[in-house]
């Protein structure tokens, strides 16, 4: 789509969103517009990605990744800045980090490895010690784990959205998840 046509559609969409929001607020009735079909990945598309997960964990991770698809749509459709924008990025990033933790924990169980403690930090370190992930990937995942911990546990240190408005932590989490999945599948 050429830029002028893109801008016209975006502006019309924005006007319609405003009208629907006002109608919802006036009536108290939900809009219930259909989410764009085909954008959320299906279970059948996602499930084969994790041969080391049992069916219950595959279902859980599929559900969370479908939520991530919705979050991705929201991050790239809406222009949110300030505290609401930062919270939107956290809201989108934390499920990606949660998926990484589940994948690490379940891979370790399936391989019969024994972490020193049952926590995300130990799972990452055990995968690194067994050369399933390299130091660089372990560092990326640790940074995201710390980001998650700050958001959950240290309100006075809560990160703010970056000045360019891009969901930097979310993008980092998605890239790290893909790297992690590649390593785990290769080493299964």
Beta strands, then each sheet from edge to edge (+ up, - down):
end
